[in-house]
Amino acid sequence: MNCLGYLSNEELAKECESWSFFLNPVFYYSRGVSTKLAKALGMGLPVITTEIGNRGYQWVEGDLPTVSTPQEMANKILELAFDSNKIKHYRKQVIQIVNSTPTYNLLSNQLEQFVKN
């Protein structure tokens, strides 16, 4: 592994094109970790994540490989990262996820109903 240092947005996008999966190894509750998942999904990267790493997200369609422990993550990486069909499959899943996340209007309506009750 090489440290690439600071990358421009264009350099980062080019680097990410060479990745099989974006890893979201969040194994304990902390602040700010959900932004990593949002960035990866927004870039259309297939993601291997954890149950804690998915917290707070809602989507209607699509699926991410999700694990609970570091050992499960290592096993999932070995299972998926070198299989081009699985990589393509999870790229399509990410597109479905991004296209099926709740809109701001839906979320604000849900919040309004919650506050009223």
N, C-alpha and C positions, 0 to 999 in steps of 0.2 A: 504494500500500500504506500502510495506517495501522498504527501501533504501538498495540496494544490494552492493553498493560501486563498486570498480574496479573489473571487471571480466576478466578472461583470455578469449581468443577466444573460447576455448572449453566450458567454463562455460557460456559464452554469447549464444553460439549456443544451449546449453541445455535449458537455460532460455527461449529463443525465441520459442522453440518447444511448450511451454505452452501457447503462445499467440494466440488469434484468429486473430487479425489484428495489424499491425504496424500503428501507427498514425503519420501523417505528417501535423500537424496543422500550416501551414504557411499562415498567413492572411495579411502580409505586405511584401513589397519588401525589402530584405536585402541580405547581402553577405553570401555565404557559406551554404545556406539552401538546395541547391540541392544535396549536398553530402549525406544528410540523406536519401533521396529517393533512390539514387544510392546504398547505403549500404543495404537498405531493399530489393530492387529488386535483388541485387546480392546474398542475403541470401535466396531468394525464398519466402519471407514473403508476404502474402496478405497485401495490404496497403489501408487505407482510407486517402485520401489526399485532397488538395485544388487546385483550378485553378492556384494560384500563385505558389504553391509547385511543380506543373508539368512543370513550365516554362523551356524552353530550351530542353525539352525531345522530342524525336521523336521515334515512333515505328509504325510498320505496322499492327500488330495483337495484340489483347488483349485489356483489358479495366480495368481501376481502378475506384472504386467509388470515385467521385470527387465532392466536395462541395465548396460553396463560403463563408459561414459564420460559426461562432462557433455553432450557434443553429442548422444549417443544419448538422454539423459534429456530434453533440450530437445525433440527430435523426437518422443519418446513423449508428452510433455505435449501438444504440438500435435495429435498424432494422436488422443488419447483424451479430453482434458479438456472438449471441447465437444460430445461425442457422447453424448447421454443413454442410448442403448442400451448403449454400452460401459461407461458409469458403472454402470448397473444390473447389467450382466454381472459386473463386478469386485466389486461389493458382494456378489453371490451367491457369488463365488469366496472372498471373505474369510470368509463364514459357513461355507463348506465347510472352509476351512483351520482355523478355530477349532475346529470340531467334530471334526477329524481329527488334532489334535496329540496326541502321546503323553501318557498319564497319568503321574502321579508313580509309580504302581505299576509301570508298564511300564518307565519309566526306571530305577527302583531295581533292578528285576530284571535289566535289561541291564548296569547297573553291577556288580551282584553277580556276574554271569557273567564279566564282563571281569576283575574282581579275582581270581576263582577260576582263571582261565586264565593 
